[in-house]
Amino acid sequence: MSRDDDADDKRLPLKIVAAGPEHVIMLRGANAAGVSAYQTVTPKLTSYSLDRLNHVGEEELTGEDVFVETVEYFGGKVVVIGTADREDGTAIAWREVDPKLARKDLPYKDLGVFPGKEKGRWRSAYSSSWQSKYSTKVSADGRYMLIVSPEFRDKESNLALFKLVLVDTDMNPVWGRMLVPDNRSDMTEIQDVAVDDDGSAYLIIQERFSSPEVKNKEINFDLALYRVKGEEVQRGVMNFDGGVHPRTAVIRQAPKGGMVIAGTYASTQGKDWYALGNFLTKVAPGGVSFEGVKTYEFPPEKEDKKYKGYSWMTIVDLHPRTDGGAFIVNDRAWSEGHASDGNVDWHHGDAMIVSIDQNGEENWITHIPRHTEAGNRVTGTMMPAVFSDKLYVFTIDDENQKEKRKDHDGGSIGKFAGGRMFSAYFVFDENGKYREKTILTSDKGNRAIQGTRLEPVGDGVYMALGSTGHNKKKSYPVKVSFSLEE
């Protein structure tokens, strides 16, 4: 973990990316949902050396009246993506930054201008992009990057709008367009995005309905797959038989072409939407048709009214292996707001890990009981990585929960309460049994590994975010290096 003495405790980390072979760059901003809250804090880039994570340089992103959205490493360079008001609408703009942040005079360039001014328009806080900002996705071959907006609502029609721009490695636009999901929806969420080697974008969008003609007693949303390439738009809806319905999903490019979608499914009966298991389906190249569905049922829940079981269980990631199989990682995640002070508590509960073979058949399912609570969304998440075909899941834990887990009977083990907190990872053997190893401890106090994912920056090398303790605001980069001796 870096010990950057200048780390700003008022600006929490938003993203960390590679910056060439010798550096990483972190984008810091506000921990708030919604544009107005984000704008009250000036975003900042900080550069660190990759070998020792020494502080190298920093830059306050205040210039040219551009609203900074995100940062990405693409085409061998670090690019900052932002939006700006123009006379004829809103531009998506970009600028390059050097790995050491020594040059601060590189100008922004527009990728395209979309109709309408974003200032004063409502960005949905329901968007899966954490800060309700624009996000990026790079294709598996590294040739394309998709820039996608959060949900906007047209003031006159109330239609949901998403802005999409695909660029090549020279940051030249390949295509750009506005995507309008199902016009019956009153709330939409992009759950995941992928880009194939042909320059097509795939978006999994949850479309919620409230109008009487489409809402029914069982479900009130569709989980739809959109394929977009320039003016070409296709839409397919995931529907399962047997009284179940897909709830959350991620999409990945398949090694032999097409896409693979994995997610959680639940019963169409009742209001609690307890997850029953995972599903896996394939999508043919260049389309939105689904080629069969495999399901993997979670172990039975313990009957306990106080125990929420698998409610709010969502998929975290799908990780392929070299043998053609894959790991599916799930995590219970929910939030609780407090009207008295406006604060939000972020909870992460039980984890469910599924291993499948090259034919899509189940190898094993492992349940890890846990419950963390923090004042931010990046503490307590499950962050998986695969090295040498072994699954590693990084998170935080405490002594009390670790001890209770030894004799777990299927119910809740309770929240963190009085035990010494530490960071740890779980590693799984070929039968699904896990071993937990404590990391990031010191004589000066506890340290917490944080973030929404591990960011790959080299062969067997990942970056995460770290803090000096549970619920601490100062955050630093953490390097995770795997080796065959581990």
C-alpha positions in Angstrom: 0.0 0.0 0.0 1.2 3.5 -0.8 1.8 5.9 2.1 1.0 9.1 0.2 1.1 11.8 2.9 -0.7 14.2 0.6 -3.7 11.9 0.1 -6.8 14.1 0.3 -9.4 13.0 2.9 -12.1 15.0 1.3 -11.9 13.3 -2.1 -12.5 9.6 -2.3 -11.2 7.3 -5.1 -13.3 6.9 -8.2 -11.0 4.9 -10.4 -7.5 3.7 -10.8 -5.9 2.7 -14.1 -2.6 1.7 -15.6 -0.5 4.6 -17.0 2.1 2.7 -19.1 4.5 0.1 -17.8 5.8 2.2 -14.9 2.9 4.2 -13.4 -0.7 4.1 -12.3 -3.1 7.0 -12.0 -5.9 7.4 -9.5 -9.0 9.7 -10.1 -10.4 11.1 -6.9 -13.7 13.0 -6.4 -16.7 13.1 -4.1 -18.5 10.2 -2.6 -22.0 11.2 -3.6 -24.7 10.1 -6.0 -25.7 12.8 -8.4 -24.0 15.4 -10.4 -24.6 18.4 -8.1 -22.9 16.8 -5.2 -20.0 15.7 -7.4 -19.5 19.2 -8.8 -18.9 20.7 -5.3 -15.5 18.9 -5.2 -12.8 19.4 -7.8 -11.6 16.0 -9.1 -7.9 15.3 -9.0 -5.5 12.9 -10.7 -2.6 11.4 -8.8 0.3 9.5 -10.3 2.2 6.8 -8.5 5.1 4.6 -9.5 4.0 1.0 -10.2 7.0 -0.6 -8.5 6.9 1.0 -5.0 3.7 3.1 -5.3 5.6 6.3 -4.6 3.8 9.6 -5.2 5.0 11.0 -8.5 2.7 13.9 -9.4 -0.9 15.3 -9.3 -3.2 17.5 -11.2 -6.4 19.4 -10.2 -8.9 19.0 -13.1 -10.3 22.5 -13.2 -9.7 23.7 -16.7 -11.8 24.6 -19.7 -15.2 24.3 -18.0 -15.2 20.5 -18.7 -17.1 18.3 -16.3 -14.8 15.3 -15.6 -16.5 12.0 -15.9 -13.9 9.2 -15.8 -10.4 8.2 -16.8 -9.2 5.2 -18.8 -6.0 3.6 -20.2 -6.6 3.0 -23.9 -4.5 2.8 -27.0 -1.3 3.1 -24.9 -2.3 6.4 -23.3 -4.2 7.7 -20.3 -7.3 9.6 -21.4 -9.7 11.8 -19.3 -13.3 11.7 -20.5 -15.6 14.7 -19.8 -18.6 16.6 -21.0 -19.0 20.2 -21.8 -21.8 22.6 -22.9 -21.5 23.7 -26.5 -23.7 26.2 -28.5 -25.6 23.4 -30.2 -25.7 20.9 -27.3 -23.5 18.8 -25.0 -20.1 17.5 -26.2 -18.3 14.4 -25.1 -14.7 15.5 -24.9 -11.3 13.9 -24.1 -7.7 14.9 -23.4 -4.5 12.9 -22.9 -2.5 13.1 -19.7 1.1 12.0 -19.4 1.9 9.2 -16.9 3.8 11.4 -14.5 1.2 14.3 -14.8 4.1 16.6 -15.6 2.3 18.2 -18.6 -0.9 20.0 -17.8 -1.4 22.0 -21.0 -2.9 19.2 -23.3 -6.2 20.5 -24.6 -9.6 18.7 -24.6 -11.0 17.6 -28.0 -14.6 16.9 -28.8 -15.7 13.5 -29.9 -19.2 14.6 -30.8 -22.0 16.9 -29.8 -25.4 15.6 -28.7 -28.6 17.7 -28.8 -29.6 19.4 -25.6 -27.7 20.9 -22.7 -27.0 18.5 -19.7 -26.7 21.4 -17.2 -29.9 21.2 -15.1 -31.0 17.9 -16.7 -31.6 15.1 -14.4 -29.1 12.2 -14.3 -30.6 9.1 -12.7 -29.0 8.2 -9.4 -30.4 4.7 -10.1 -27.8 4.2 -12.8 -25.3 1.4 -12.1 -22.4 3.8 -12.7 -21.6 4.6 -9.1 -21.5 8.4 -9.4 -24.2 8.5 -12.1 -21.5 9.6 -14.5 -20.3 8.4 -17.9 -18.3 5.1 -18.0 -16.0 3.3 -20.5 -15.5 -0.2 -21.8 -12.6 -1.5 -23.8 -13.0 -4.4 -26.2 -11.1 -7.6 -25.5 -8.7 -7.0 -28.4 -8.0 -3.5 -27.3 -9.1 -1.9 -30.6 -12.2 -0.1 -29.5 -13.5 1.8 -26.4 -17.1 2.6 -25.8 -18.1 5.7 -23.8 -21.6 5.4 -22.4 -23.7 7.9 -20.4 -25.9 7.3 -17.4 -29.6 7.5 -17.9 -31.1 10.9 -18.9 -34.8 11.7 -19.1 -36.2 13.9 -21.8 -38.2 16.6 -20.2 -41.0 16.6 -22.8 -41.4 12.9 -23.5 -39.9 11.5 -20.3 -38.1 8.9 -22.4 -34.9 7.4 -21.1 -31.8 8.4 -23.2 -28.3 6.9 -23.3 -25.5 8.5 -25.2 -23.0 6.1 -26.8 -19.7 6.9 -28.6 -17.3 4.2 -29.9 -13.7 5.3 -30.6 -10.6 3.6 -32.0 -7.1 3.7 -30.5 -6.4 7.1 -32.0 -9.5 8.4 -30.2 -11.3 8.9 -33.5 -15.1 8.3 -33.4 -16.2 5.2 -35.2 -19.9 5.8 -34.5 -22.1 7.6 -32.0 -25.8 7.7 -31.3 -28.6 8.2 -28.7 -30.1 4.9 -27.5 -33.7 5.0 -26.4 -34.7 1.8 -24.4 -38.3 0.5 -24.3 -40.5 3.6 -24.3 -42.8 2.0 -21.6 -40.1 2.0 -18.9 -40.1 4.7 -16.2 -36.7 3.7 -14.8 -33.7 2.0 -16.5 -30.4 0.7 -15.3 -27.4 -0.4 -17.3 -26.2 -3.5 -15.5 -23.2 -4.2 -17.8 -21.6 -3.4 -21.1 -19.4 -5.3 -23.6 -17.7 -4.4 -26.9 -16.8 -7.1 -29.5 -14.0 -7.1 -32.0 -16.4 -6.0 -34.7 -17.2 -2.7 -33.0 -20.6 -3.7 -31.7 -21.7 -2.6 -28.3 -23.8 -4.9 -26.1 -25.7 -3.4 -23.1 -27.7 -5.3 -20.5 -30.4 -2.9 -19.4 -33.0 -3.4 -16.7 -36.2 -1.6 -17.7 -38.7 -1.0 -14.9 -42.4 -0.4 -15.7 -45.2 1.1 -13.6 -47.9 1.7 -16.1 -51.0 -0.5 -15.6 -51.0 -2.0 -19.1 -47.5 -3.6 -18.6 -47.2 -4.1 -14.9 -48.4 -7.5 -13.5 -48.4 -9.3 -10.2 -45.3 -11.3 -10.9 -42.6 -8.9 -12.3 -42.4 -5.2 -13.2 -39.3 -5.1 -15.3 -37.5 -6.7 -18.3 -33.8 -7.6 -18.4 -33.1 -6.7 -22.0 -30.0 -7.1 -24.2 -29.2 -4.4 -26.7 -26.8 -4.7 -29.6 -25.8 -1.4 -31.1 -23.5 -0.6 -34.0 -24.0 2.8 -35.6 -27.6 3.1 -36.8 -28.2 -0.6 -36.2 -30.0 -1.5 -33.0 -31.3 -4.9 -31.8 -33.2 -5.8 -28.6 -33.7 -9.1 -27.0 -35.5 -9.9 -23.7 -34.3 -12.6 -21.4 -37.3 -14.8 -20.4 -37.0 -18.1 -18.6 -39.6 -20.9 -18.2 -40.6 -22.5 -14.9 -41.7 -19.5 -12.9 -38.3 -17.8 -12.6 -37.0 -14.6 -14.1 -33.5 -13.2 -14.5 -32.7 -10.4 -12.1 -29.0 -9.3 -12.4 -26.5 -10.0 -15.1 -23.0 -9.4 -16.6 -21.8 -9.9 -20.1 -18.4 -11.1 -21.4 -17.0 -11.8 -24.9 -16.7 -15.5 -25.6 -13.3 -16.8 -26.7 -14.7 -18.2 -30.0 -17.0 -15.3 -30.8 -20.4 -14.1 -29.5 -21.1 -13.2 -25.9 -21.7 -15.1 -22.7 -24.2 -13.7 -20.1 -24.2 -14.9 -16.5 -26.5 -13.6 -13.7 -28.9 -14.4 -10.9 -32.5 -15.5 -11.2 -35.4 -15.4 -8.8 -38.9 -16.7 -8.5 -41.7 -14.6 -10.2 -43.8 -15.1 -7.1 -43.7 -12.9 -4.0 -42.2 -9.5 -3.4 -38.9 -10.4 -1.8 -37.1 -11.5 -4.9 -34.8 -13.9 -3.1 -32.2 -15.1 -5.6 -32.6 -18.8 -6.3 -29.4 -19.3 -8.2 -27.2 -18.4 -11.2 -27.8 -18.7 -14.8 -25.6 -18.8 -17.9 -26.5 -18.3 -21.5 -24.7 -17.7 -24.8 -25.5 -15.0 -27.5 -24.7 -15.7 -31.1 -22.3 -13.3 -32.9 -23.9 -10.2 -34.3 -27.3 -10.7 -32.7 -29.3 -10.9 -29.5 -30.7 -14.4 -29.6 -30.0 -16.6 -26.6 -28.6 -20.1 -27.2 -29.9 -22.2 -24.3 -29.9 -21.5 -20.5 -28.0 -23.3 -17.8 -29.0 -22.8 -14.2 -27.2 -23.4 -10.9 -29.4 -23.6 -7.8 -28.0 -22.1 -4.6 -28.0 -24.3 -1.4 -31.3 -24.2 0.6 -31.7 -21.3 3.0 -32.1 -21.7 6.7 -35.6 -20.8 7.8 -35.0 -17.7 9.8 -37.3 -14.7 9.7 -34.5 -12.3 10.8 -32.1 -13.8 8.2 -32.5 -12.2 4.8 -31.0 -15.2 3.1 -30.2 -14.6 -0.6 -32.3 -11.5 -1.0 -30.3 -8.7 -2.8 -27.9 -11.4 -4.0 -26.3 -9.9 -7.2 -23.7 -11.2 -9.6 -20.3 -9.6 -9.1 -18.3 -11.1 -12.0 -17.8 -14.0 -14.4 -14.2 -15.1 -14.6 -13.1 -17.6 -17.3 -10.4 -20.3 -16.9 -7.9 -21.7 -19.4 -9.6 -25.1 -19.3 -12.8 -23.5 -20.7 -14.6 -23.4 -17.4 -15.4 -20.3 -15.4 -16.1 -19.0 -11.9 -19.3 -17.0 -11.0 -19.0 -14.7 -8.0 -22.0 -13.3 -6.2 -22.4 -10.9 -3.3 -25.4 -9.7 -1.3 -25.4 -5.9 -1.5 -27.9 -3.3 -0.2 -28.0 0.2 1.3 -30.0 1.8 4.1 -30.6 5.6 4.2 -31.2 7.6 7.4 -33.6 10.4 7.2 -32.4 12.0 10.5 -28.9 12.8 9.1 -29.0 11.9 5.4 -26.2 9.4 5.8 -26.3 6.0 4.0 -25.0 2.7 5.3 -23.7 0.3 2.7 -24.0 -3.4 3.5 -22.3 -6.5 1.9 -23.6 -9.9 3.0 -23.1 -13.5 2.1 -21.1 -14.5 -0.9 -21.9 -17.4 -3.3 -19.2 -18.8 -5.5 -20.1 -21.2 -8.4 -17.5 -23.2 -10.5 -18.6 -24.6 -13.9 -16.7 -26.7 -16.4 -16.1 -26.2 -20.1 -19.5 -27.7 -20.9 -21.3 -25.3 -18.6 -21.9 -28.1 -16.0 -21.7 -27.3 -12.3 -18.5 -28.4 -10.5 -19.3 -26.9 -7.1 -21.1 -24.1 -5.2 -19.6 -22.6 -2.1 -21.4 -20.3 0.4 -19.4 -17.8 2.5 -21.5 -16.3 5.3 -20.5 -12.7 6.1 -21.9 -9.2 6.8 -20.0 -5.9 6.6 -21.4 -2.4 7.0 -19.6 0.9 6.1 -20.3 4.5 5.4 -19.1 4.2 1.8 -19.8 1.8 -1.1 -16.2 0.7 -1.7 -15.6 -1.0 1.7 -16.7 -4.7 2.1 -17.1 -5.5 -1.6 -16.0 -8.9 -3.0 -13.2 -8.4 -5.5 -12.3 -11.5 -7.5 -9.3 -12.4 -9.6 -8.1 -15.6 -11.3 -4.5 -16.6 -11.4 -3.2 -19.9 -12.6 -6.8 -21.0 -12.8 -7.4 -20.5 -9.1 -10.0 -18.1 -7.8 -9.0 -15.4 -5.3 -11.6 -13.1 -3.7 -10.4 -10.1 -1.8 -12.5 -8.3 0.9 -12.4 -7.3 4.6 -13.2 -9.5 7.5 -13.1 -9.5 11.3 -12.0 -12.0 14.0 -15.6 -12.7 15.3 -17.0 -13.5 11.9 -14.0 -15.7 11.0 -14.5 -17.7 14.2 -18.3 -18.0 13.7 -17.8 -19.2 10.2 -16.1 -22.3 11.4 -19.3 -23.7 12.9 -21.8 -22.0 10.6 -25.3 -23.6 10.5 -26.7 -21.7 7.5 -28.2 -18.6 9.2 -26.9 -15.1 9.7 -23.5 -14.6 11.5 -24.2 -11.0 12.3 -22.5 -7.7 11.4 -19.0 -6.7 12.4 -19.2 -6.1 16.1 -16.1 -5.6 18.3 -13.7 -8.0 16.5 -10.4 -6.9 15.0 -11.0 -5.9 11.4 -8.5 -7.0 8.7 -8.2 -7.4 5.0 -8.1 -10.9 3.6 -8.5 -13.0 0.6 -10.3 -16.4 0.1 -8.7 -18.9 -2.3 -10.5 -22.0 -3.5 -9.3 -25.5 -4.3 -10.7 -27.8 -7.0 -13.5 -29.0 -4.7 -14.7 -25.5 -3.7 -13.1 -25.5 -0.2 -11.7 -22.2 0.7 -8.7 -21.0 2.7 -8.6 -17.5 4.1 -5.4 -15.5 4.4 -5.1 -12.2 6.3 -3.3 -9.4 4.5 -2.7 -5.6 5.0 -2.1 -5.7 8.7 0.4 -3.6 10.6 1.5 -2.6 14.1 0.0 0.9 13.6 -3.5 -0.3 13.0 -5.9 -2.0 10.6 -5.8 -1.4 6.9 -8.7 -2.0 4.6 -8.6 -3.1 1.0 -11.4 -1.3 -0.9 -12.9 -0.8 -4.4 -15.5 -2.1 -6.8 -13.0 -4.3 -8.7 -9.4 -5.3 -9.1 -7.9 -3.4 -12.0 -5.4 -5.4 -14.1 -2.2 -3.5 -14.8 0.2 -6.3 -15.9 0.7 -10.0 -16.0 -0.6 -11.2 -12.6 -0.6 -7.7 -11.3 -3.7 -5.8 -10.1 -4.4 -2.5 -8.5 -7.0 -2.0 -5.7 -7.8 0.8 -3.3 -6.7 0.8 0.3 -7.5 2.7 3.4 -5.9 3.1 6.8 -9.0 1.5 8.4 -12.6 0.6 8.3 -14.7 3.7 7.3 -11.5 5.9 7.0 -11.7 8.5 4.3 -8.0 8.6 3.2 -7.5 6.1 0.4 -4.3 4.9 -1.3 -3.4 2.6 -4.1 -2.7 -1.1 -3.3 -0.7 -3.4 -5.6 -1.7 -7.1 -5.7 0.9 -9.3 -7.3 0.4 -13.0 -7.9 3.2 -15.6 -8.3 3.3 -19.3 -8.9 4.8 -19.8 -5.4 1.6 -18.5 -3.8 
